[in-house]
């Protein structure tokens, strides 16, 4: 329990070494690289894993990511 009597929370996450994805960068266009990240053939960067960001849309001139926040990203009342 913390000082306010609430149960302490913890979170863990895993990621792939970013050097694995960077190996593809020199042979792909930016669009193909991001498409590979979206499709899961190229690992996403560690920050995307930490923040629960998914790359949901990729097209010329546009890349759209969508967050899936958990209680670790929320301030204020605890989210179950």
Chimera marker file (.cmm) of the C-alpha trace (Angstrom):
<marker_set name="trace">
<marker id="1" x="0.000" y="0.000" z="0.000" r="1" g="1" b="0" radius="0.5"/>
<marker id="2" x="1.117" y="3.535" z="-0.672" r="1" g="1" b="0" radius="0.5"/>
<marker id="3" x="0.848" y="6.513" z="1.697" r="1" g="1" b="0" radius="0.5"/>
<marker id="4" x="-2.824" y="7.037" z="0.695" r="1" g="1" b="0" radius="0.5"/>
<marker id="5" x="-3.814" y="3.452" z="1.447" r="1" g="1" b="0" radius="0.5"/>
<marker id="6" x="-4.097" y="2.489" z="-2.225" r="1" g="1" b="0" radius="0.5"/>
<marker id="7" x="-2.534" y="-0.610" z="-3.674" r="1" g="1" b="0" radius="0.5"/>
<marker id="8" x="0.717" y="0.136" z="-5.446" r="1" g="1" b="0" radius="0.5"/>
<marker id="9" x="0.713" y="-0.567" z="-9.156" r="1" g="1" b="0" radius="0.5"/>
<marker id="10" x="3.462" y="-1.548" z="-11.505" r="1" g="1" b="0" radius="0.5"/>
<marker id="11" x="3.762" y="-2.030" z="-15.213" r="1" g="1" b="0" radius="0.5"/>
<marker id="12" x="6.205" y="-3.846" z="-17.441" r="1" g="1" b="0" radius="0.5"/>
<marker id="13" x="6.658" y="-3.755" z="-21.174" r="1" g="1" b="0" radius="0.5"/>
<marker id="14" x="8.867" y="-5.436" z="-23.695" r="1" g="1" b="0" radius="0.5"/>
<marker id="15" x="10.397" y="-4.260" z="-26.933" r="1" g="1" b="0" radius="0.5"/>
<marker id="16" x="12.730" y="-5.314" z="-29.688" r="1" g="1" b="0" radius="0.5"/>
<marker id="17" x="16.152" y="-3.717" z="-29.921" r="1" g="1" b="0" radius="0.5"/>
<marker id="18" x="15.669" y="-0.741" z="-32.287" r="1" g="1" b="0" radius="0.5"/>
<marker id="19" x="18.762" y="-1.770" z="-34.253" r="1" g="1" b="0" radius="0.5"/>
<marker id="20" x="16.737" y="-4.683" z="-35.661" r="1" g="1" b="0" radius="0.5"/>
<marker id="21" x="14.314" y="-2.294" z="-37.365" r="1" g="1" b="0" radius="0.5"/>
<marker id="22" x="17.026" y="0.113" z="-38.433" r="1" g="1" b="0" radius="0.5"/>
<marker id="23" x="18.652" y="-2.656" z="-40.484" r="1" g="1" b="0" radius="0.5"/>
<marker id="24" x="15.727" y="-2.319" z="-42.937" r="1" g="1" b="0" radius="0.5"/>
<marker id="25" x="15.892" y="1.460" z="-43.182" r="1" g="1" b="0" radius="0.5"/>
<marker id="26" x="18.656" y="1.728" z="-45.795" r="1" g="1" b="0" radius="0.5"/>
<marker id="27" x="16.859" y="-0.489" z="-48.330" r="1" g="1" b="0" radius="0.5"/>
<marker id="28" x="13.263" y="0.736" z="-47.931" r="1" g="1" b="0" radius="0.5"/>
<marker id="29" x="11.457" y="3.966" z="-48.652" r="1" g="1" b="0" radius="0.5"/>
<marker id="30" x="9.992" y="5.748" z="-45.659" r="1" g="1" b="0" radius="0.5"/>
<marker id="31" x="6.511" y="4.645" z="-46.720" r="1" g="1" b="0" radius="0.5"/>
<marker id="32" x="7.575" y="0.990" z="-46.993" r="1" g="1" b="0" radius="0.5"/>
<marker id="33" x="9.357" y="1.204" z="-43.639" r="1" g="1" b="0" radius="0.5"/>
<marker id="34" x="6.267" y="2.571" z="-41.872" r="1" g="1" b="0" radius="0.5"/>
<marker id="35" x="4.034" y="0.065" z="-43.665" r="1" g="1" b="0" radius="0.5"/>
<marker id="36" x="6.269" y="-2.708" z="-42.318" r="1" g="1" b="0" radius="0.5"/>
<marker id="37" x="5.914" y="-1.291" z="-38.814" r="1" g="1" b="0" radius="0.5"/>
<marker id="38" x="2.144" y="-1.148" z="-39.222" r="1" g="1" b="0" radius="0.5"/>
<marker id="39" x="2.021" y="-4.729" z="-40.529" r="1" g="1" b="0" radius="0.5"/>
<marker id="40" x="4.373" y="-6.040" z="-37.831" r="1" g="1" b="0" radius="0.5"/>
<marker id="41" x="7.198" y="-7.121" z="-40.148" r="1" g="1" b="0" radius="0.5"/>
<marker id="42" x="9.425" y="-4.351" z="-38.766" r="1" g="1" b="0" radius="0.5"/>
<marker id="43" x="9.464" y="-3.855" z="-34.984" r="1" g="1" b="0" radius="0.5"/>
<marker id="44" x="8.039" y="-0.630" z="-33.666" r="1" g="1" b="0" radius="0.5"/>
<marker id="45" x="10.267" y="1.685" z="-31.641" r="1" g="1" b="0" radius="0.5"/>
<marker id="46" x="10.521" y="1.105" z="-27.872" r="1" g="1" b="0" radius="0.5"/>
<marker id="47" x="8.656" y="4.358" z="-27.126" r="1" g="1" b="0" radius="0.5"/>
<marker id="48" x="5.642" y="3.049" z="-29.061" r="1" g="1" b="0" radius="0.5"/>
<marker id="49" x="5.628" y="-0.044" z="-26.849" r="1" g="1" b="0" radius="0.5"/>
<marker id="50" x="5.965" y="2.042" z="-23.702" r="1" g="1" b="0" radius="0.5"/>
<marker id="51" x="3.094" y="4.347" z="-24.679" r="1" g="1" b="0" radius="0.5"/>
<marker id="52" x="0.855" y="1.642" z="-26.237" r="1" g="1" b="0" radius="0.5"/>
<marker id="53" x="0.874" y="3.360" z="-29.631" r="1" g="1" b="0" radius="0.5"/>
<marker id="54" x="-0.236" y="1.433" z="-32.698" r="1" g="1" b="0" radius="0.5"/>
<marker id="55" x="0.463" y="2.612" z="-36.218" r="1" g="1" b="0" radius="0.5"/>
<marker id="56" x="-2.985" y="2.263" z="-37.798" r="1" g="1" b="0" radius="0.5"/>
<marker id="57" x="-2.732" y="4.191" z="-41.053" r="1" g="1" b="0" radius="0.5"/>
<marker id="58" x="0.093" y="4.731" z="-43.514" r="1" g="1" b="0" radius="0.5"/>
<marker id="59" x="-0.151" y="6.418" z="-46.890" r="1" g="1" b="0" radius="0.5"/>
<marker id="60" x="1.951" y="8.936" z="-48.801" r="1" g="1" b="0" radius="0.5"/>
<marker id="61" x="2.189" y="12.065" z="-46.670" r="1" g="1" b="0" radius="0.5"/>
<marker id="62" x="0.356" y="10.603" z="-43.677" r="1" g="1" b="0" radius="0.5"/>
<marker id="63" x="1.026" y="8.251" z="-40.773" r="1" g="1" b="0" radius="0.5"/>
<marker id="64" x="-1.687" y="7.799" z="-38.147" r="1" g="1" b="0" radius="0.5"/>
<marker id="65" x="-1.060" y="6.294" z="-34.731" r="1" g="1" b="0" radius="0.5"/>
<marker id="66" x="-3.649" y="5.407" z="-32.126" r="1" g="1" b="0" radius="0.5"/>
<marker id="67" x="-2.951" y="5.221" z="-28.397" r="1" g="1" b="0" radius="0.5"/>
<marker id="68" x="-4.440" y="2.634" z="-26.083" r="1" g="1" b="0" radius="0.5"/>
<marker id="69" x="-3.919" y="4.263" z="-22.686" r="1" g="1" b="0" radius="0.5"/>
<marker id="70" x="-3.890" y="2.219" z="-19.538" r="1" g="1" b="0" radius="0.5"/>
<marker id="71" x="-4.009" y="3.339" z="-15.923" r="1" g="1" b="0" radius="0.5"/>
<marker id="72" x="-0.277" y="4.087" z="-16.067" r="1" g="1" b="0" radius="0.5"/>
<marker id="73" x="-0.891" y="6.972" z="-18.487" r="1" g="1" b="0" radius="0.5"/>
<marker id="74" x="-3.835" y="8.446" z="-16.608" r="1" g="1" b="0" radius="0.5"/>
<marker id="75" x="-3.582" y="11.224" z="-14.078" r="1" g="1" b="0" radius="0.5"/>
<marker id="76" x="-6.283" y="11.763" z="-11.534" r="1" g="1" b="0" radius="0.5"/>
<marker id="77" x="-8.524" y="8.924" z="-10.359" r="1" g="1" b="0" radius="0.5"/>
<marker id="78" x="-7.169" y="5.424" z="-10.834" r="1" g="1" b="0" radius="0.5"/>
<marker id="79" x="-8.605" y="3.514" z="-13.767" r="1" g="1" b="0" radius="0.5"/>
<marker id="80" x="-9.168" y="-0.187" z="-13.080" r="1" g="1" b="0" radius="0.5"/>
<link id1="1" id2="2" r="1" g="1" b="0" radius="0.2"/>
<link id1="2" id2="3" r="1" g="1" b="0" radius="0.2"/>
<link id1="3" id2="4" r="1" g="1" b="0" radius="0.2"/>
<link id1="4" id2="5" r="1" g="1" b="0" radius="0.2"/>
<link id1="5" id2="6" r="1" g="1" b="0" radius="0.2"/>
<link id1="6" id2="7" r="1" g="1" b="0" radius="0.2"/>
<link id1="7" id2="8" r="1" g="1" b="0" radius="0.2"/>
<link id1="8" id2="9" r="1" g="1" b="0" radius="0.2"/>
<link id1="9" id2="10" r="1" g="1" b="0" radius="0.2"/>
<link id1="10" id2="11" r="1" g="1" b="0" radius="0.2"/>
<link id1="11" id2="12" r="1" g="1" b="0" radius="0.2"/>
<link id1="12" id2="13" r="1" g="1" b="0" radius="0.2"/>
<link id1="13" id2="14" r="1" g="1" b="0" radius="0.2"/>
<link id1="14" id2="15" r="1" g="1" b="0" radius="0.2"/>
<link id1="15" id2="16" r="1" g="1" b="0" radius="0.2"/>
<link id1="16" id2="17" r="1" g="1" b="0" radius="0.2"/>
<link id1="17" id2="18" r="1" g="1" b="0" radius="0.2"/>
<link id1="18" id2="19" r="1" g="1" b="0" radius="0.2"/>
<link id1="19" id2="20" r="1" g="1" b="0" radius="0.2"/>
<link id1="20" id2="21" r="1" g="1" b="0" radius="0.2"/>
<link id1="21" id2="22" r="1" g="1" b="0" radius="0.2"/>
<link id1="22" id2="23" r="1" g="1" b="0" radius="0.2"/>
<link id1="23" id2="24" r="1" g="1" b="0" radius="0.2"/>
<link id1="24" id2="25" r="1" g="1" b="0" radius="0.2"/>
<link id1="25" id2="26" r="1" g="1" b="0" radius="0.2"/>
<link id1="26" id2="27" r="1" g="1" b="0" radius="0.2"/>
<link id1="27" id2="28" r="1" g="1" b="0" radius="0.2"/>
<link id1="28" id2="29" r="1" g="1" b="0" radius="0.2"/>
<link id1="29" id2="30" r="1" g="1" b="0" radius="0.2"/>
<link id1="30" id2="31" r="1" g="1" b="0" radius="0.2"/>
<link id1="31" id2="32" r="1" g="1" b="0" radius="0.2"/>
<link id1="32" id2="33" r="1" g="1" b="0" radius="0.2"/>
<link id1="33" id2="34" r="1" g="1" b="0" radius="0.2"/>
<link id1="34" id2="35" r="1" g="1" b="0" radius="0.2"/>
<link id1="35" id2="36" r="1" g="1" b="0" radius="0.2"/>
<link id1="36" id2="37" r="1" g="1" b="0" radius="0.2"/>
<link id1="37" id2="38" r="1" g="1" b="0" radius="0.2"/>
<link id1="38" id2="39" r="1" g="1" b="0" radius="0.2"/>
<link id1="39" id2="40" r="1" g="1" b="0" radius="0.2"/>
<link id1="40" id2="41" r="1" g="1" b="0" radius="0.2"/>
<link id1="41" id2="42" r="1" g="1" b="0" radius="0.2"/>
<link id1="42" id2="43" r="1" g="1" b="0" radius="0.2"/>
<link id1="43" id2="44" r="1" g="1" b="0" radius="0.2"/>
<link id1="44" id2="45" r="1" g="1" b="0" radius="0.2"/>
<link id1="45" id2="46" r="1" g="1" b="0" radius="0.2"/>
<link id1="46" id2="47" r="1" g="1" b="0" radius="0.2"/>
<link id1="47" id2="48" r="1" g="1" b="0" radius="0.2"/>
<link id1="48" id2="49" r="1" g="1" b="0" radius="0.2"/>
<link id1="49" id2="50" r="1" g="1" b="0" radius="0.2"/>
<link id1="50" id2="51" r="1" g="1" b="0" radius="0.2"/>
<link id1="51" id2="52" r="1" g="1" b="0" radius="0.2"/>
<link id1="52" id2="53" r="1" g="1" b="0" radius="0.2"/>
<link id1="53" id2="54" r="1" g="1" b="0" radius="0.2"/>
<link id1="54" id2="55" r="1" g="1" b="0" radius="0.2"/>
<link id1="55" id2="56" r="1" g="1" b="0" radius="0.2"/>
<link id1="56" id2="57" r="1" g="1" b="0" radius="0.2"/>
<link id1="57" id2="58" r="1" g="1" b="0" radius="0.2"/>
<link id1="58" id2="59" r="1" g="1" b="0" radius="0.2"/>
<link id1="59" id2="60" r="1" g="1" b="0" radius="0.2"/>
<link id1="60" id2="61" r="1" g="1" b="0" radius="0.2"/>
<link id1="61" id2="62" r="1" g="1" b="0" radius="0.2"/>
<link id1="62" id2="63" r="1" g="1" b="0" radius="0.2"/>
<link id1="63" id2="64" r="1" g="1" b="0" radius="0.2"/>
<link id1="64" id2="65" r="1" g="1" b="0" radius="0.2"/>
<link id1="65" id2="66" r="1" g="1" b="0" radius="0.2"/>
<link id1="66" id2="67" r="1" g="1" b="0" radius="0.2"/>
<link id1="67" id2="68" r="1" g="1" b="0" radius="0.2"/>
<link id1="68" id2="69" r="1" g="1" b="0" radius="0.2"/>
<link id1="69" id2="70" r="1" g="1" b="0" radius="0.2"/>
<link id1="70" id2="71" r="1" g="1" b="0" radius="0.2"/>
<link id1="71" id2="72" r="1" g="1" b="0" radius="0.2"/>
<link id1="72" id2="73" r="1" g="1" b="0" radius="0.2"/>
<link id1="73" id2="74" r="1" g="1" b="0" radius="0.2"/>
<link id1="74" id2="75" r="1" g="1" b="0" radius="0.2"/>
<link id1="75" id2="76" r="1" g="1" b="0" radius="0.2"/>
<link id1="76" id2="77" r="1" g="1" b="0" radius="0.2"/>
<link id1="77" id2="78" r="1" g="1" b="0" radius="0.2"/>
<link id1="78" id2="79" r="1" g="1" b="0" radius="0.2"/>
<link id1="79" id2="80" r="1" g="1" b="0" radius="0.2"/>
</marker_set>
